Amino acid sequence: MVAVSLLLSIAPAFVLSAHAFPALRRWPDGPTHINGEDAKAAYNSTHGGSPHIRQQSLCQSITMDQLNAMGDALQDAKTYATNTWGAGWDTITVNPPEYPGNPAQACYPSPMTFTATWNSDPTCSTSSVRFTGFAAKGTNAAQVSIYQGSSVSASTTVESSTTIGSATEFTAGVTVGIPETAQFSYSISETVSVSLTNTKGSTTQNTNDARSTAQDTVTCDGPANVDVDVDLQTCTAQGNVNFPVTLGGWVWFYYGSQKNGHYKWAVNLDADGVSPIAHRQQTLSLSVNANTQTYGHFYSKSLFSWDDLTFTCLRTRRQLLPRLNSGWIMLADDISNNGFIPFPF
């Protein structure tokens, strides 16, 4: 794997396709279990909130089918319940409406910032782009507008979705990085905003045009056309990024007879010692195909000695010299990189 990377930074803005309101995310340091009466009392004491949860828009409530797909985590909850109250429960459930303060949810990392490695070295090439200006009669300079900076486009696709947190829409910032090398002079780090759904095959194409326009003054007696050639570096790269979606919260066990004085108990998957994180995570994988265009930077140096720019001052007023042996004549008043421009006789 090469050491060229892009940074995927997913913005806090997050839309849940299954819920029009932000979900609740647990504090990980809550109790290992709670009974139904205490859960209601805690919820009511916080005026509809809970001391064990906090507002967070990066989570989505799960269903029993989704919990069943996380077999190791479900078994961890069953083991805890069996060791604590016995195995004679009637029902296992998640997110019962009577206990809104103790949900089970799939949560995305926070902050959503990831680093991915390119599958291979980026492919880059160089060329030049010409920008033109005009020095008016009676003046000795022309203003030419040139580009600086980079434009980045990226095609991003969900290659592998997750069962928990599925169909969740999120907005992501993909920062594409191309390093400077011996062959290519310009490094790049620009962010593209993308919107995807946690569904296999979800694709989006986005562009961040981070170019700026600079005004360059070219000294040249008018009237004259002025050309400015700016280096252009174009690169393509393919990579991927993987990040976890994590199951957490409460699994409820309903018993037919009282256990420790209560019929309903919940196990907190987030609590230490209940379920290891490896049992509660699934991986969401994205592929990224990036294309970049980077324009040579502007350096204020004397005319005809720029590192990244080449100037041509071509006067419109021409004076012919006598014919040369080669059959060409030279324009005495034309100025180029080498002083004269050949003109056929």
TORKOL-4160 file (C-alpha; in steps of 0.2 Angstrom, whole numbers, padded with zeros to 4 digits, m for minus):
345
<pt num="1" X="0000" Y="0000" Z="0000"/>
<pt num="2" X="0007" Y="0017" Z="m0004"/>
<pt num="3" X="0008" Y="0031" Z="0008"/>
<pt num="4" X="m0003" Y="0043" Z="m0002"/>
<pt num="5" X="m0019" Y="0046" Z="0006"/>
<pt num="6" X="m0035" Y="0056" Z="0006"/>
<pt num="7" X="m0045" Y="0062" Z="0022"/>
<pt num="8" X="m0063" Y="0058" Z="0023"/>
<pt num="9" X="m0071" Y="0070" Z="0035"/>
<pt num="10" X="m0090" Y="0068" Z="0038"/>
<pt num="11" X="m0099" Y="0083" Z="0043"/>
<pt num="12" X="m0109" Y="0083" Z="0059"/>
<pt num="13" X="m0125" Y="0087" Z="0048"/>
<pt num="14" X="m0134" Y="0071" Z="0048"/>
<pt num="15" X="m0151" Y="0066" Z="0041"/>
<pt num="16" X="m0160" Y="0050" Z="0047"/>
<pt num="17" X="m0171" Y="0043" Z="0033"/>
<pt num="18" X="m0181" Y="0033" Z="0045"/>
<pt num="19" X="m0183" Y="0047" Z="0058"/>
<pt num="20" X="m0186" Y="0065" Z="0055"/>
<pt num="21" X="m0179" Y="0070" Z="0072"/>
<pt num="22" X="m0162" Y="0067" Z="0080"/>
<pt num="23" X="m0159" Y="0051" Z="0089"/>
<pt num="24" X="m0152" Y="0049" Z="0106"/>
<pt num="25" X="m0135" Y="0042" Z="0110"/>
<pt num="26" X="m0130" Y="0034" Z="0126"/>
<pt num="27" X="m0117" Y="0040" Z="0138"/>
<pt num="28" X="m0105" Y="0025" Z="0139"/>
<pt num="29" X="m0103" Y="0026" Z="0158"/>
<pt num="30" X="m0121" Y="0022" Z="0162"/>
<pt num="31" X="m0126" Y="0007" Z="0173"/>
<pt num="32" X="m0125" Y="m0011" Z="0167"/>
<pt num="33" X="m0143" Y="m0014" Z="0169"/>
<pt num="34" X="m0160" Y="m0005" Z="0175"/>
<pt num="35" X="m0177" Y="m0011" Z="0179"/>
<pt num="36" X="m0193" Y="m0004" Z="0171"/>
<pt num="37" X="m0199" Y="0006" Z="0186"/>
<pt num="38" X="m0182" Y="0014" Z="0188"/>
<pt num="39" X="m0181" Y="0018" Z="0170"/>
<pt num="40" X="m0197" Y="0027" Z="0170"/>
<pt num="41" X="m0193" Y="0037" Z="0185"/>
<pt num="42" X="m0176" Y="0042" Z="0178"/>
<pt num="43" X="m0184" Y="0048" Z="0162"/>
<pt num="44" X="m0198" Y="0057" Z="0171"/>
<pt num="45" X="m0186" Y="0066" Z="0183"/>
<pt num="46" X="m0177" Y="0073" Z="0168"/>
<pt num="47" X="m0193" Y="0080" Z="0160"/>
<pt num="48" X="m0193" Y="0068" Z="0146"/>
<pt num="49" X="m0174" Y="0065" Z="0145"/>
<pt num="50" X="m0162" Y="0053" Z="0154"/>
<pt num="51" X="m0146" Y="0054" Z="0164"/>
<pt num="52" X="m0139" Y="0040" Z="0154"/>
<pt num="53" X="m0142" Y="0047" Z="0136"/>
<pt num="54" X="m0138" Y="0063" Z="0127"/>
<pt num="55" X="m0144" Y="0072" Z="0112"/>
<pt num="56" X="m0134" Y="0067" Z="0096"/>
<pt num="57" X="m0139" Y="0067" Z="0078"/>
<pt num="58" X="m0127" Y="0053" Z="0073"/>
<pt num="59" X="m0137" Y="0038" Z="0079"/>
<pt num="60" X="m0152" Y="0028" Z="0073"/>
<pt num="61" X="m0164" Y="0017" Z="0082"/>
<pt num="62" X="m0163" Y="m0001" Z="0078"/>
<pt num="63" X="m0176" Y="m0015" Z="0076"/>
<pt num="64" X="m0175" Y="m0033" Z="0083"/>
<pt num="65" X="m0171" Y="m0040" Z="0066"/>
<pt num="66" X="m0156" Y="m0029" Z="0066"/>
<pt num="67" X="m0151" Y="m0034" Z="0083"/>
<pt num="68" X="m0153" Y="m0053" Z="0078"/>
<pt num="69" X="m0141" Y="m0049" Z="0064"/>
<pt num="70" X="m0128" Y="m0044" Z="0077"/>
<pt num="71" X="m0128" Y="m0062" Z="0085"/>
<pt num="72" X="m0113" Y="m0060" Z="0096"/>
<pt num="73" X="m0119" Y="m0044" Z="0104"/>
<pt num="74" X="m0136" Y="m0052" Z="0107"/>
<pt num="75" X="m0128" Y="m0067" Z="0115"/>
<pt num="76" X="m0118" Y="m0056" Z="0126"/>
<pt num="77" X="m0134" Y="m0048" Z="0132"/>
<pt num="78" X="m0142" Y="m0065" Z="0135"/>
<pt num="79" X="m0127" Y="m0071" Z="0144"/>
<pt num="80" X="m0128" Y="m0056" Z="0156"/>
<pt num="81" X="m0147" Y="m0058" Z="0159"/>
<pt num="82" X="m0145" Y="m0076" Z="0162"/>
<pt num="83" X="m0131" Y="m0073" Z="0175"/>
<pt num="84" X="m0140" Y="m0059" Z="0183"/>
<pt num="85" X="m0159" Y="m0064" Z="0183"/>
<pt num="86" X="m0160" Y="m0081" Z="0175"/>
<pt num="87" X="m0164" Y="m0088" Z="0158"/>
<pt num="88" X="m0183" Y="m0089" Z="0160"/>
<pt num="89" X="m0188" Y="m0073" Z="0150"/>
<pt num="90" X="m0204" Y="m0072" Z="0139"/>
<pt num="91" X="m0198" Y="m0059" Z="0127"/>
<pt num="92" X="m0183" Y="m0049" Z="0121"/>
<pt num="93" X="m0186" Y="m0033" Z="0113"/>
<pt num="94" X="m0178" Y="m0016" Z="0109"/>
<pt num="95" X="m0184" Y="0002" Z="0109"/>
<pt num="96" X="m0201" Y="m0002" Z="0118"/>
<pt num="97" X="m0212" Y="0014" Z="0118"/>
<pt num="98" X="m0214" Y="0014" Z="0136"/>
<pt num="99" X="m0195" Y="0016" Z="0139"/>
<pt num="100" X="m0190" Y="0030" Z="0127"/>
<pt num="101" X="m0175" Y="0035" Z="0139"/>
<pt num="102" X="m0167" Y="0018" Z="0136"/>
<pt num="103" X="m0165" Y="0015" Z="0117"/>
<pt num="104" X="m0155" Y="0003" Z="0107"/>
<pt num="105" X="m0146" Y="0012" Z="0092"/>
<pt num="106" X="m0133" Y="0011" Z="0079"/>
<pt num="107" X="m0121" Y="0026" Z="0080"/>
<pt num="108" X="m0108" Y="0033" Z="0068"/>
<pt num="109" X="m0091" Y="0038" Z="0075"/>
<pt num="110" X="m0089" Y="0056" Z="0082"/>
<pt num="111" X="m0080" Y="0065" Z="0075"/>
<pt num="112" X="m0082" Y="0057" Z="0058"/>
<pt num="113" X="m0065" Y="0059" Z="0051"/>
<pt num="114" X="m0055" Y="0046" Z="0043"/>
<pt num="115" X="m0039" Y="0043" Z="0033"/>
<pt num="116" X="m0039" Y="0031" Z="0017"/>
<pt num="117" X="m0025" Y="0025" Z="0007"/>
<pt num="118" X="m0025" Y="0025" Z="m0012"/>
<pt num="119" X="m0025" Y="0008" Z="m0020"/>
<pt num="120" X="m0010" Y="0014" Z="m0031"/>
<pt num="121" X="0000" Y="0029" Z="m0034"/>
<pt num="122" X="m0010" Y="0043" Z="m0042"/>
<pt num="123" X="m0008" Y="0045" Z="m0060"/>
<pt num="124" X="m0003" Y="0063" Z="m0065"/>
<pt num="125" X="0002" Y="0073" Z="m0080"/>
<pt num="126" X="0007" Y="0091" Z="m0084"/>
<pt num="127" X="0002" Y="0103" Z="m0098"/>
<pt num="128" X="m0001" Y="0122" Z="m0099"/>
<pt num="129" X="m0016" Y="0133" Z="m0100"/>
<pt num="130" X="m0015" Y="0150" Z="m0109"/>
<pt num="131" X="m0023" Y="0166" Z="m0102"/>
<pt num="132" X="m0023" Y="0182" Z="m0113"/>
<pt num="133" X="m0024" Y="0200" Z="m0110"/>
<pt num="134" X="m0021" Y="0216" Z="m0119"/>
<pt num="135" X="m0010" Y="0232" Z="m0117"/>
<pt num="136" X="m0019" Y="0247" Z="m0124"/>
<pt num="137" X="m0011" Y="0260" Z="m0134"/>
<pt num="138" X="m0002" Y="0272" Z="m0124"/>
<pt num="139" X="0001" Y="0260" Z="m0109"/>
<pt num="140" X="0016" Y="0250" Z="m0105"/>
<pt num="141" X="0007" Y="0235" Z="m0095"/>
<pt num="142" X="m0007" Y="0223" Z="m0097"/>
<pt num="143" X="m0018" Y="0215" Z="m0083"/>
<pt num="144" X="m0020" Y="0196" Z="m0086"/>
<pt num="145" X="m0032" Y="0186" Z="m0075"/>
<pt num="146" X="m0025" Y="0169" Z="m0071"/>
<pt num="147" X="m0030" Y="0154" Z="m0061"/>
<pt num="148" X="m0022" Y="0148" Z="m0045"/>
<pt num="149" X="m0026" Y="0133" Z="m0034"/>
<pt num="150" X="m0035" Y="0117" Z="m0037"/>
<pt num="151" X="m0052" Y="0110" Z="m0043"/>
<pt num="152" X="m0056" Y="0093" Z="m0036"/>
<pt num="153" X="m0070" Y="0081" Z="m0041"/>
<pt num="154" X="m0074" Y="0064" Z="m0033"/>
<pt num="155" X="m0086" Y="0050" Z="m0037"/>
<pt num="156" X="m0090" Y="0041" Z="m0021"/>
<pt num="157" X="m0099" Y="0025" Z="m0019"/>
<pt num="158" X="m0105" Y="0014" Z="m0005"/>
<pt num="159" X="m0097" Y="m0003" Z="m0008"/>
<pt num="160" X="m0102" Y="m0012" Z="0008"/>
<pt num="161" X="m0117" Y="m0006" Z="0019"/>
<pt num="162" X="m0121" Y="m0011" Z="0036"/>
<pt num="163" X="m0137" Y="m0019" Z="0043"/>
<pt num="164" X="m0137" Y="m0008" Z="0058"/>
<pt num="165" X="m0140" Y="0010" Z="0053"/>
<pt num="166" X="m0145" Y="0005" Z="0036"/>
<pt num="167" X="m0153" Y="0018" Z="0024"/>
<pt num="168" X="m0146" Y="0032" Z="0034"/>
<pt num="169" X="m0142" Y="0048" Z="0024"/>
<pt num="170" X="m0126" Y="0057" Z="0028"/>
<pt num="171" X="m0116" Y="0072" Z="0022"/>
<pt num="172" X="m0098" Y="0069" Z="0021"/>
<pt num="173" X="m0083" Y="0080" Z="0017"/>
<pt num="174" X="m0070" Y="0070" Z="0007"/>
<pt num="175" X="m0052" Y="0079" Z="0008"/>
<pt num="176" X="m0042" Y="0073" Z="m0007"/>
<pt num="177" X="m0023" Y="0074" Z="m0005"/>
<pt num="178" X="m0010" Y="0072" Z="m0019"/>
<pt num="179" X="0008" Y="0075" Z="m0012"/>
<pt num="180" X="0022" Y="0084" Z="m0021"/>
<pt num="181" X="0034" Y="0072" Z="m0029"/>
<pt num="182" X="0050" Y="0074" Z="m0039"/>
<pt num="183" X="0040" Y="0072" Z="m0055"/>
<pt num="184" X="0026" Y="0084" Z="m0050"/>
<pt num="185" X="0028" Y="0100" Z="m0042"/>
<pt num="186" X="0011" Y="0103" Z="m0034"/>
<pt num="187" X="0003" Y="0095" Z="m0018"/>
<pt num="188" X="m0016" Y="0096" Z="m0016"/>
<pt num="189" X="m0027" Y="0095" Z="m0001"/>
<pt num="190" X="m0045" Y="0100" Z="m0005"/>
<pt num="191" X="m0062" Y="0095" Z="0002"/>
<pt num="192" X="m0077" Y="0089" Z="m0008"/>
<pt num="193" X="m0094" Y="0088" Z="0000"/>
<pt num="194" X="m0104" Y="0072" Z="m0004"/>
<pt num="195" X="m0121" Y="0065" Z="0002"/>
<pt num="196" X="m0123" Y="0046" Z="0003"/>
<pt num="197" X="m0135" Y="0034" Z="0010"/>
<pt num="198" X="m0130" Y="0018" Z="0020"/>
<pt num="199" X="m0136" Y="0007" Z="0006"/>
<pt num="200" X="m0124" Y="m0003" Z="m0006"/>
<pt num="201" X="m0122" Y="0005" Z="m0023"/>
<pt num="202" X="m0127" Y="0023" Z="m0017"/>
<pt num="203" X="m0116" Y="0035" Z="m0027"/>
<pt num="204" X="m0113" Y="0053" Z="m0029"/>
<pt num="205" X="m0102" Y="0064" Z="m0040"/>
<pt num="206" X="m0097" Y="0081" Z="m0032"/>
<pt num="207" X="m0084" Y="0095" Z="m0036"/>
<pt num="208" X="m0075" Y="0108" Z="m0026"/>
<pt num="209" X="m0068" Y="0121" Z="m0037"/>
<pt num="210" X="m0056" Y="0129" Z="m0025"/>
<pt num="211" X="m0047" Y="0139" Z="m0039"/>
<pt num="212" X="m0044" Y="0158" Z="m0036"/>
<pt num="213" X="m0042" Y="0171" Z="m0049"/>
<pt num="214" X="m0026" Y="0182" Z="m0048"/>
<pt num="215" X="m0022" Y="0198" Z="m0058"/>
<pt num="216" X="m0005" Y="0198" Z="m0065"/>
<pt num="217" X="0003" Y="0214" Z="m0072"/>
<pt num="218" X="0014" Y="0210" Z="m0088"/>
<pt num="219" X="0025" Y="0225" Z="m0093"/>
<pt num="220" X="0023" Y="0228" Z="m0112"/>
<pt num="221" X="0021" Y="0244" Z="m0122"/>
<pt num="222" X="0004" Y="0244" Z="m0130"/>
<pt num="223" X="m0005" Y="0241" Z="m0141"/>
<pt num="224" X="0000" Y="0223" Z="m0138"/>
<pt num="225" X="m0008" Y="0206" Z="m0135"/>
<pt num="226" X="m0001" Y="0197" Z="m0120"/>
<pt num="227" X="m0001" Y="0178" Z="m0117"/>
<pt num="228" X="0002" Y="0170" Z="m0100"/>
<pt num="229" X="0005" Y="0151" Z="m0100"/>
<pt num="230" X="0002" Y="0143" Z="m0083"/>
<pt num="231" X="0007" Y="0125" Z="m0079"/>
<pt num="232" X="m0008" Y="0113" Z="m0076"/>
<pt num="233" X="m0006" Y="0097" Z="m0067"/>
<pt num="234" X="m0020" Y="0084" Z="m0069"/>
<pt num="235" X="m0021" Y="0069" Z="m0057"/>
<pt num="236" X="m0032" Y="0054" Z="m0055"/>
<pt num="237" X="m0033" Y="0042" Z="m0040"/>
<pt num="238" X="m0043" Y="0028" Z="m0034"/>
<pt num="239" X="m0045" Y="0024" Z="m0015"/>
<pt num="240" X="m0057" Y="0018" Z="m0001"/>
<pt num="241" X="m0061" Y="0022" Z="0016"/>
<pt num="242" X="m0069" Y="0011" Z="0030"/>
<pt num="243" X="m0077" Y="0016" Z="0046"/>
<pt num="244" X="m0087" Y="0007" Z="0059"/>
<pt num="245" X="m0106" Y="0008" Z="0064"/>
<pt num="246" X="m0108" Y="0003" Z="0082"/>
<pt num="247" X="m0123" Y="m0005" Z="0091"/>
<pt num="248" X="m0126" Y="0002" Z="0108"/>
<pt num="249" X="m0139" Y="0005" Z="0121"/>
<pt num="250" X="m0152" Y="m0006" Z="0130"/>
<pt num="251" X="m0159" Y="m0024" Z="0127"/>
<pt num="252" X="m0175" Y="m0027" Z="0136"/>
<pt num="253" X="m0179" Y="m0044" Z="0144"/>
<pt num="254" X="m0198" Y="m0047" Z="0150"/>
<pt num="255" X="m0200" Y="m0060" Z="0163"/>
<pt num="256" X="m0216" Y="m0069" Z="0167"/>
<pt num="257" X="m0212" Y="m0069" Z="0185"/>
<pt num="258" X="m0203" Y="m0056" Z="0196"/>
<pt num="259" X="m0184" Y="m0056" Z="0196"/>
<pt num="260" X="m0176" Y="m0046" Z="0210"/>
<pt num="261" X="m0193" Y="m0038" Z="0212"/>
<pt num="262" X="m0197" Y="m0033" Z="0194"/>
<pt num="263" X="m0204" Y="m0041" Z="0178"/>
<pt num="264" X="m0194" Y="m0030" Z="0166"/>
<pt num="265" X="m0175" Y="m0028" Z="0165"/>
<pt num="266" X="m0164" Y="m0020" Z="0152"/>
<pt num="267" X="m0145" Y="m0023" Z="0149"/>
<pt num="268" X="m0134" Y="m0009" Z="0144"/>
<pt num="269" X="m0123" Y="m0015" Z="0130"/>
<pt num="270" X="m0112" Y="0000" Z="0131"/>
<pt num="271" X="m0107" Y="m0003" Z="0150"/>
<pt num="272" X="m0090" Y="m0010" Z="0153"/>
<pt num="273" X="m0089" Y="m0029" Z="0154"/>
<pt num="274" X="m0106" Y="m0032" Z="0145"/>
<pt num="275" X="m0101" Y="m0034" Z="0126"/>
<pt num="276" X="m0084" Y="m0030" Z="0118"/>
<pt num="277" X="m0084" Y="m0017" Z="0105"/>
<pt num="278" X="m0079" Y="m0030" Z="0092"/>
<pt num="279" X="m0096" Y="m0039" Z="0094"/>
<pt num="280" X="m0105" Y="m0023" Z="0091"/>
<pt num="281" X="m0098" Y="m0015" Z="0076"/>
<pt num="282" X="m0101" Y="m0017" Z="0057"/>
<pt num="283" X="m0090" Y="m0009" Z="0044"/>
<pt num="284" X="m0096" Y="0003" Z="0031"/>
<pt num="285" X="m0085" Y="0004" Z="0015"/>
<pt num="286" X="m0083" Y="0018" Z="0002"/>
<pt num="287" X="m0074" Y="0019" Z="m0014"/>
<pt num="288" X="m0067" Y="0036" Z="m0020"/>
<pt num="289" X="m0062" Y="0040" Z="m0038"/>
<pt num="290" X="m0054" Y="0057" Z="m0038"/>
<pt num="291" X="m0049" Y="0069" Z="m0052"/>
<pt num="292" X="m0039" Y="0085" Z="m0048"/>
<pt num="293" X="m0033" Y="0100" Z="m0058"/>
<pt num="294" X="m0020" Y="0111" Z="m0051"/>
<pt num="295" X="m0014" Y="0127" Z="m0058"/>
<pt num="296" X="0004" Y="0134" Z="m0056"/>
<pt num="297" X="0006" Y="0145" Z="m0041"/>
<pt num="298" X="0010" Y="0164" Z="m0044"/>
<pt num="299" X="0027" Y="0171" Z="m0040"/>
<pt num="300" X="0031" Y="0189" Z="m0041"/>
<pt num="301" X="0047" Y="0189" Z="m0050"/>
<pt num="302" X="0054" Y="0199" Z="m0065"/>
<pt num="303" X="0048" Y="0197" Z="m0082"/>
<pt num="304" X="0053" Y="0182" Z="m0092"/>
<pt num="305" X="0060" Y="0173" Z="m0076"/>
<pt num="306" X="0045" Y="0166" Z="m0068"/>
<pt num="307" X="0046" Y="0149" Z="m0060"/>
<pt num="308" X="0028" Y="0143" Z="m0065"/>
<pt num="309" X="0023" Y="0156" Z="m0078"/>
<pt num="310" X="0029" Y="0160" Z="m0096"/>
<pt num="311" X="0025" Y="0177" Z="m0103"/>
<pt num="312" X="0023" Y="0182" Z="m0121"/>
<pt num="313" X="0021" Y="0200" Z="m0126"/>
<pt num="314" X="0016" Y="0201" Z="m0145"/>
<pt num="315" X="0015" Y="0219" Z="m0151"/>
<pt num="316" X="0002" Y="0222" Z="m0164"/>
<pt num="317" X="0013" Y="0236" Z="m0172"/>
<pt num="318" X="0025" Y="0226" Z="m0183"/>
<pt num="319" X="0041" Y="0232" Z="m0191"/>
<pt num="320" X="0049" Y="0220" Z="m0205"/>
<pt num="321" X="0068" Y="0217" Z="m0205"/>
<pt num="322" X="0078" Y="0213" Z="m0221"/>
<pt num="323" X="0076" Y="0195" Z="m0227"/>
<pt num="324" X="0088" Y="0183" Z="m0219"/>
<pt num="325" X="0097" Y="0169" Z="m0228"/>
<pt num="326" X="0085" Y="0156" Z="m0221"/>
<pt num="327" X="0070" Y="0165" Z="m0230"/>
<pt num="328" X="0063" Y="0172" Z="m0214"/>
<pt num="329" X="0061" Y="0189" Z="m0208"/>
<pt num="330" X="0061" Y="0195" Z="m0190"/>
<pt num="331" X="0048" Y="0207" Z="m0181"/>
<pt num="332" X="0059" Y="0219" Z="m0172"/>
<pt num="333" X="0046" Y="0225" Z="m0161"/>
<pt num="334" X="0039" Y="0208" Z="m0156"/>
<pt num="335" X="0045" Y="0201" Z="m0140"/>
<pt num="336" X="0044" Y="0183" Z="m0134"/>
<pt num="337" X="0054" Y="0172" Z="m0123"/>
<pt num="338" X="0069" Y="0172" Z="m0134"/>
<pt num="339" X="0067" Y="0190" Z="m0139"/>
<pt num="340" X="0060" Y="0188" Z="m0157"/>
<pt num="341" X="0046" Y="0178" Z="m0166"/>
<pt num="342" X="0050" Y="0171" Z="m0183"/>
<pt num="343" X="0038" Y="0177" Z="m0197"/>
<pt num="344" X="0037" Y="0168" Z="m0214"/>
<pt num="345" X="0042" Y="0180" Z="m0229"/>
